[in-house]
Each structure stands twice: as structure tokens, then as C-alpha cells.
Amino acid sequence: MRKTWFFFLQIIFLLPFLDACQSADVEESKPDFWEFPAELDFDAIQNRGFIRAIVDNSSASYYIYRGRTMGYEFELLRNLANRLGVGLRLIVRHDIEDAFRLLNEGKADIVAINFEVNEERKKYAAFTQPVGRMKTVVVQRKDRTHIDSLAELDQKKIYIKKGTIYKDRLLSLQDSLKLNFTLEEENTGLENLINKVVQEEIDYTVVDDDVALVNATYYDNLDVSLMVSQANPVSWAVRKNAPDLLNRIDEWIARIDRTGYKAILYHKYFLNKKNSYYRTSSAFSSVSGGRISKYDEIIKDGADQLGWDWRLLAALVYKESRFNNSAVSYAGAVGLLQLMPVTLQRFGVNDPNNPNESLRGGVSYLKYLDGFWMERVPDNTERIKFILASYNVGHGHVQDAWRLAYKYGKDTRRWQNVAYYLERKSQPEIYRDPWVKSGYAKGHVTVRYVREVYGLYESYKVLVES
């Protein structure tokens, strides 16, 4: 009996260690994130209705300037999405490993970052035909720390973005020239490293020449002339098991090369120095100033009254007036929020060109519409879409579409169901239906309006702090 108890106690004592060993074995056998990528090719993206692309928030890639979404990669991706017949959703990431992870997990479909393709990277993804050619340059100041040759990097410390090809390139340079410099990798954006050079926090970084050239246009003290490598082809990344998507992107790349679209875009962002300077040095750029407009403060106050994210209200103001307080539409709507004379009078706006009054009147009208839809659409996120549509076309037309959705047994609390009938309100069989009270409307324009305001809002959320 004693032997039995002794054996039993031994088993109990050893169990935690056995479990720990099993856990370690399981951990060791866990596949790397790139080994089994999500099964998502172009047909799945097409059925979903949009493509998700990873970009960087920089003056060369994707940013906001005076409320407008801009950037070289952004415009290329928008053109690609239009060509593929899908919408576009962007994800901003600085961490390259994280970008590849999201790609393989199916949370992104394309990484629109300029990669020089090597065997290591081929483990993580498949790569498109070249979208351009990039050379690598040293970014430094024109002061006592300035160097004129790569040999002078000896005994220096160079900061580079983590996960880039710059490390291998510099180590090769170190070996060939017998240099002794220190490499410091940081998990940050290229532009942040350039800013550190400008602010004299570091003396040297290495980046692609496109980003370097843009920054050199508005920092007079920057020198980007010292070349680390000649121009090499760069590509974008997709999942290795998405051959149809890859083929379609390659066909698109060939097309924009053939038509000259890419060359025009490149000139706009990298060769037109005046435009680059104003876009990237403005206080109203997400790259440099972090503001959307000069009316951010009063927009935030108005959004507080509505219970909205201020960036959503900013997207609506941009859509209505482009932040022009003296804007007048062809129909006679005026001010930041383009209110019609009858609405101005109803909500007590005496001077529609006064941004404070215009915004106050617009917010009052939005609060009225919120109250109008409150009981019909309890969910706040869904209700905002009804409010935006009503702001654009009038709540009578949206209510007609709501009635038709009810008539045909659809869930009237869901915008997509009501939008279906609103889009068709220019068709006689729809606007002549007895359930319709407000008659004809170009409802498809309003549905697109809601989608565009929300699309701009999504960009603001990514690029501008709440």
C-alpha cells in the first residue's frame, strides 16, 4: 500500500513538469506566420467588395492635406481599385514584419511598400512586377557633421528603419570598404528618422531616394546626395497563394506604365518641388502639422454637441465646402456646411459666411435629424448614415426609401436596406409607388455621398489623432 501511495505522489509531483514539457513542444512546433497564408484570392476580394492595402503615413505615400486624402501610393492604389472594380481600404503600418503578418493572416491583401525583392522576403510573400526603381541615399545635415564620401562613415552611428534592406546593404558596404560604423535599427517610419536628423537628435539615416527628395524640398539644411546604392527595381507584396490577384496587379502595372499615368503621378509628387513643399510643410498636413483644417477647434465643439467623433464632422464639412466658409453652391447653399436659406432661417443663422454661425446652424440641423431618426434607427452607427443621407437629399426622400424597405419586409434599421431603394428613386416604378410621398430623387448620388463621407472619415481616423 505504501508503494502505491509513493508512486501516486511521484506522478502528482511530476505532472507540472510533464505539462511544461508538452507546452514547450507545442510552442516549438507552432508554424511561422507565413507558412499557411489565408486562402483569399481575387474572387474573395471581389465578393467582399473592397481591397485592403497596407501603406506608410509619409509625404510620399499617404497623408491628408487640407482635408483631402493624398499620396503617391494612395493615388496608385485608388487607380488599381477602380481598375479591379472594388473599393479601397487602407491600413497604416511602420513595422514591416507586422505588415507581412497581417497580409498572411488575411487582414490585408497587398502591402504597397516599395520592396527590393530578395530570397528572405520571398518566404513571406509573392511580389509584383516592379512598380518603380529606387536608390538608397544617406540623409544628413549640411553642418560640421557633413560627410562627402561613404568612407567617412567610419566610426559613425547610422540609424535605419527596422526590417529594411538597408541593414544588409550597409553591412556589405562595411565589409567591402573595411569600415567600422555602428548600425542602430528603430521600429519607426522613414520620415520620423529624417525628422530626427533635422532636429539634430541623430546625424545620419539611410532611406529611399523618393522620401529623401521630398523632404529635401522643405528642409534647406538637408543633404541627400550621397548615394549608398544605385537604383534597383522595387515591388509590392501579395500572399503567395493569390495568383489571380497577382496577375491582375501585374496587368495593371503594365497598363499604367504604357499609358504614362505613373509618370504623371511621379512628377506630381516628386518632381514638382513647390507642391511638395506646401503639402508637406503645412500645418494642415497629417505629415507635418497633424491638423485637418483651421476650423478644427470649432468642429470639435460641434462634434461634442452631437456626440460624434470630430473627424466624422470634419469629413462632412470637407465634403460640403472644402473648408471654404464663403463657398456658395449652384443651388444657393452657403457656408462651411452649405445650408440652404430656409435652413439658415429655421436655425437662426444670420451670417452664413461666419464659420462659427454656419457650423452652429449645421450642427443644430444635424441634431434635429438625429432626433427624427432616433426611434426608427436606434443603433448610433447606422443612424449616422441616415442622418448624412438626409442632410444631403432631405429626410423626406430618405423616409420614402425607409417606407419601401418596410413595405418589402426588409430590416429598416439597416442603412444598406434603405439605401437599396434610395438608389432607385429616380426610376418611375419606384418614385410613383403609392408609399412614396416626396417623388423623384437622384438617390444614387446620395448613397455615394454617404459612402464618400465615411470613406474620408476612415482616412482621417487612420491619419489624424482623435
DOLUMSE-660735 format. One line per 4 residues: for each residue x, y, z of C-alpha. Coordinates in steps of 0.05 Angstrom, whole numbers. Layout:
N
X,Y,Z ~ ...
END
This chain:
466
0,0,0 ~ 58,47,17 ~ 89,33,-51 ~ 24,51,-85
18,117,-48 ~ 91,133,-61 ~ 81,120,-136 ~ 18,163,-136
54,221,-102 ~ 110,216,-153 ~ 60,223,-210 ~ 28,284,-178
96,315,-167 ~ 118,304,-239 ~ 53,326,-273 ~ 70,402,-276
138,386,-307 ~ 107,339,-359 ~ 56,393,-376 ~ 111,445,-382
150,400,-429 ~ 88,388,-472 ~ 74,463,-475 ~ 145,475,-497
139,422,-551 ~ 73,454,-575 ~ 105,522,-575 ~ 166,497,-614
122,463,-666 ~ 78,524,-678 ~ 86,543,-753 ~ 113,610,-773
60,661,-793 ~ 78,658,-867 ~ 75,582,-874 ~ -1,576,-881
-28,641,-910 ~ -103,655,-910 ~ -139,627,-971 ~ -161,693,-1003
-151,706,-1077 ~ -184,759,-1122 ~ -252,725,-1124 ~ -259,731,-1048
-237,804,-1051 ~ -287,818,-1107 ~ -343,785,-1067 ~ -324,826,-1006
-326,889,-1047 ~ -261,922,-1026 ~ -186,910,-1025 ~ -144,924,-963
-76,954,-973 ~ -20,969,-924 ~ 16,1036,-934 ~ 60,1083,-894
38,1152,-870 ~ 90,1195,-903 ~ 96,1253,-951 ~ 109,1203,-1007
56,1151,-992 ~ -8,1171,-956 ~ -28,1233,-918 ~ -81,1287,-911
-71,1357,-937 ~ -124,1410,-922 ~ -175,1355,-910 ~ -160,1318,-975
-130,1248,-976 ~ -66,1248,-1018 ~ -2,1209,-1032 ~ 34,1174,-1088
17,1103,-1065 ~ -53,1126,-1046 ~ -68,1151,-1116 ~ -37,1089,-1148
-79,1044,-1103 ~ -142,1083,-1116 ~ -130,1074,-1191 ~ -117,1000,-1181
-181,991,-1140 ~ -221,1026,-1194 ~ -190,981,-1246 ~ -207,919,-1205
-278,945,-1193 ~ -273,944,-1117 ~ -269,995,-1061 ~ -205,1013,-1025
-189,1009,-951 ~ -120,1029,-925 ~ -81,1006,-864 ~ -22,1046,-840
37,1007,-813 ~ 110,1024,-799 ~ 130,954,-776 ~ 147,912,-837
142,845,-801 ~ 73,866,-776 ~ 54,884,-847 ~ 73,815,-873
37,783,-814 ~ -28,820,-830 ~ -20,800,-903 ~ -13,726,-888
-69,727,-837 ~ -116,754,-890 ~ -126,821,-854 ~ -93,856,-914
-89,838,-987 ~ -30,878,-1012 ~ 30,913,-980 ~ 41,976,-1021
110,990,-994 ~ 170,991,-1041 ~ 207,926,-1030 ~ 272,905,-1062
258,831,-1072 ~ 307,781,-1041 ~ 305,708,-1020 ~ 289,724,-948
228,765,-967 ~ 204,711,-1015 ~ 189,669,-953 ~ 136,719,-931
100,737,-996 ~ 97,738,-1072 ~ 119,802,-1106 ~ 90,841,-1165
126,864,-1226 ~ 168,926,-1209 ~ 126,988,-1193 ~ 188,1032,-1198
262,1039,-1184 ~ 292,1065,-1120 ~ 363,1081,-1098 ~ 386,1087,-1027
417,1151,-1000 ~ 447,1178,-937 ~ 406,1234,-904 ~ 449,1284,-866
454,1357,-847 ~ 497,1410,-881 ~ 536,1425,-818 ~ 601,1403,-784
576,1331,-785 ~ 571,1330,-861 ~ 610,1277,-899 ~ 626,1275,-973
641,1201,-983 ~ 618,1134,-957 ~ 688,1121,-929 ~ 675,1177,-879
620,1136,-847 ~ 676,1102,-809 ~ 666,1108,-733 ~ 597,1139,-743
529,1115,-719 ~ 476,1105,-772 ~ 402,1098,-755 ~ 358,1056,-801
286,1031,-802 ~ 280,960,-775 ~ 264,905,-825 ~ 290,942,-886
343,921,-936 ~ 387,979,-914 ~ 419,935,-860 ~ 446,883,-909
468,938,-957 ~ 506,976,-903 ~ 538,913,-875 ~ 562,896,-945
589,966,-952 ~ 623,960,-884 ~ 657,896,-906 ~ 679,920,-975
707,987,-951 ~ 734,959,-885 ~ 693,1009,-844 ~ 676,1007,-771
609,1041,-761 ~ 550,1026,-715 ~ 481,1008,-740 ~ 420,1025,-697
353,997,-720 ~ 289,1032,-699 ~ 218,1007,-710 ~ 192,1073,-737
176,1108,-803 ~ 229,1134,-850 ~ 203,1205,-843 ~ 210,1202,-768
283,1185,-776 ~ 293,1243,-824 ~ 260,1289,-774 ~ 309,1265,-721
366,1285,-768 ~ 334,1354,-778 ~ 325,1362,-702 ~ 398,1341,-691
378,1281,-649 ~ 417,1237,-697 ~ 467,1253,-751 ~ 455,1201,-806
400,1157,-832 ~ 391,1118,-897 ~ 326,1119,-936 ~ 297,1111,-1006
312,1170,-1051 ~ 238,1187,-1064 ~ 225,1201,-990 ~ 292,1236,-985
279,1282,-1044 ~ 210,1304,-1018 ~ 239,1321,-950 ~ 298,1358,-980
250,1406,-1014 ~ 227,1435,-949 ~ 287,1426,-903 ~ 342,1471,-931
394,1442,-884 ~ 386,1370,-910 ~ 434,1338,-959 ~ 411,1274,-993
463,1270,-1049 ~ 507,1215,-1020 ~ 486,1150,-1053 ~ 492,1083,-1019
466,1042,-1078 ~ 445,1052,-1150 ~ 372,1049,-1169 ~ 342,980,-1162
272,954,-1180 ~ 221,954,-1124 ~ 155,916,-1119 ~ 93,908,-1077
75,844,-1038 ~ 14,798,-1040 ~ 0,730,-1010 ~ 37,672,-1042
-28,635,-1053 ~ -64,692,-1090 ~ -40,682,-1163 ~ -102,713,-1194
-94,777,-1154 ~ -20,779,-1171 ~ -34,771,-1245 ~ -86,826,-1244
-40,874,-1208 ~ 16,858,-1257 ~ -30,873,-1316 ~ -49,939,-1283
25,957,-1272 ~ 39,945,-1346 ~ -21,988,-1364 ~ -1,1049,-1322
69,1044,-1349 ~ 43,1042,-1420 ~ -7,1099,-1413 ~ 41,1145,-1376
-4,1151,-1315 ~ 51,1130,-1267 ~ 100,1181,-1297 ~ 49,1237,-1289
37,1218,-1216 ~ 111,1213,-1202 ~ 121,1283,-1229 ~ 64,1309,-1186
93,1282,-1121 ~ 168,1281,-1130 ~ 189,1329,-1184 ~ 142,1388,-1170
181,1415,-1111 ~ 135,1474,-1098 ~ 74,1430,-1090 ~ 113,1380,-1046
137,1437,-1001 ~ 68,1465,-988 ~ 35,1398,-979 ~ 86,1371,-930
104,1433,-891 ~ 33,1458,-880 ~ 2,1457,-811 ~ -58,1425,-845
-20,1363,-866 ~ -21,1298,-827 ~ 53,1291,-842 ~ 76,1356,-811
21,1392,-773 ~ -29,1339,-754 ~ -88,1385,-766 ~ -145,1377,-816
-165,1450,-823 ~ -162,1517,-789 ~ -231,1503,-762 ~ -212,1441,-722
-229,1473,-655 ~ -300,1494,-672 ~ -311,1428,-708 ~ -291,1392,-644
-340,1434,-604 ~ -396,1418,-653 ~ -379,1344,-652 ~ -383,1344,-576
-454,1371,-581 ~ -472,1316,-629 ~ -436,1260,-593 ~ -396,1247,-657
-323,1234,-670 ~ -298,1303,-691 ~ -263,1273,-751 ~ -331,1250,-778
-359,1320,-774 ~ -294,1346,-806 ~ -305,1297,-864 ~ -375,1324,-873
-350,1396,-873 ~ -297,1379,-924 ~ -347,1344,-968 ~ -395,1404,-965
-348,1463,-972 ~ -275,1441,-974 ~ -269,1483,-911 ~ -285,1546,-951
-330,1589,-906 ~ -352,1632,-965 ~ -370,1574,-1012 ~ -436,1580,-1049
-467,1522,-1087 ~ -505,1526,-1153 ~ -569,1515,-1112 ~ -555,1573,-1065
-528,1534,-1005 ~ -475,1574,-967 ~ -422,1569,-913 ~ -379,1514,-884
-438,1466,-880 ~ -474,1491,-943 ~ -541,1508,-912 ~ -599,1529,-955
-633,1596,-939 ~ -695,1563,-908 ~ -650,1522,-862 ~ -609,1583,-844
-671,1620,-823 ~ -700,1560,-786 ~ -638,1551,-743 ~ -623,1625,-731
-561,1635,-775 ~ -556,1709,-792 ~ -487,1709,-825 ~ -475,1643,-862
-404,1665,-880 ~ -386,1668,-807 ~ -355,1599,-794 ~ -379,1597,-722
-451,1613,-741 ~ -450,1567,-801 ~ -424,1509,-761 ~ -473,1522,-704
-531,1522,-753 ~ -507,1459,-787 ~ -498,1423,-720 ~ -569,1444,-699
-596,1415,-764 ~ -557,1351,-753 ~ -584,1346,-682 ~ -655,1354,-710
-643,1298,-760 ~ -614,1255,-705 ~ -678,1264,-665 ~ -720,1249,-727
-687,1181,-738 ~ -675,1163,-665 ~ -734,1115,-655 ~ -732,1086,-725
-657,1071,-723 ~ -633,1060,-651 ~ -562,1040,-668 ~ -518,1102,-669
-471,1079,-724 ~ -528,1061,-771 ~ -567,1124,-754 ~ -509,1169,-773
-514,1143,-845 ~ -589,1161,-846 ~ -571,1230,-819 ~ -518,1242,-872
-565,1220,-927 ~ -620,1265,-900 ~ -571,1323,-896 ~ -554,1313,-969
-622,1300,-1002 ~ -673,1316,-947 ~ -704,1269,-897 ~ -768,1263,-937
-734,1225,-993 ~ -697,1181,-943 ~ -762,1168,-907 ~ -793,1146,-974
-737,1094,-982 ~ -748,1073,-910 ~ -822,1062,-924 ~ -807,1020,-985
-758,977,-945 ~ -814,967,-894 ~ -864,951,-949 ~ -820,896,-977
-803,865,-909 ~ -732,889,-902 ~ -698,909,-837 ~ -709,984,-837
-657,995,-783 ~ -601,977,-832 ~ -576,1031,-879 ~ -558,982,-934
-631,960,-940 ~ -658,1031,-943 ~ -601,1053,-989 ~ -623,1000,-1039
-689,1035,-1050 ~ -660,1105,-1046 ~ -612,1088,-1103 ~ -673,1070,-1146
-713,1132,-1130 ~ -701,1161,-1199 ~ -738,1102,-1231 ~ -812,1115,-1247
-836,1049,-1217 ~ -804,1070,-1151 ~ -819,1144,-1145 ~ -891,1133,-1169
-904,1079,-1116 ~ -962,1099,-1070 ~ -917,1092,-1010 ~ -871,1147,-1037
-891,1217,-1015 ~ -833,1261,-1038 ~ -827,1238,-1111 ~ -766,1235,-1155
-695,1240,-1128 ~ -625,1224,-1152 ~ -617,1176,-1094 ~ -556,1142,-1123
-518,1208,-1115 ~ -537,1210,-1041 ~ -517,1138,-1029 ~ -449,1154,-1060
-446,1217,-1017 ~ -454,1177,-953 ~ -401,1127,-976 ~ -352,1183,-993
-361,1219,-927 ~ -350,1154,-890 ~ -290,1138,-933 ~ -258,1205,-917
-274,1195,-844 ~ -238,1127,-845 ~ -177,1162,-874 ~ -180,1216,-820
-184,1162,-766 ~ -121,1129,-792 ~ -80,1193,-802 ~ -105,1244,-750
-108,1235,-675 ~ -177,1238,-642
END
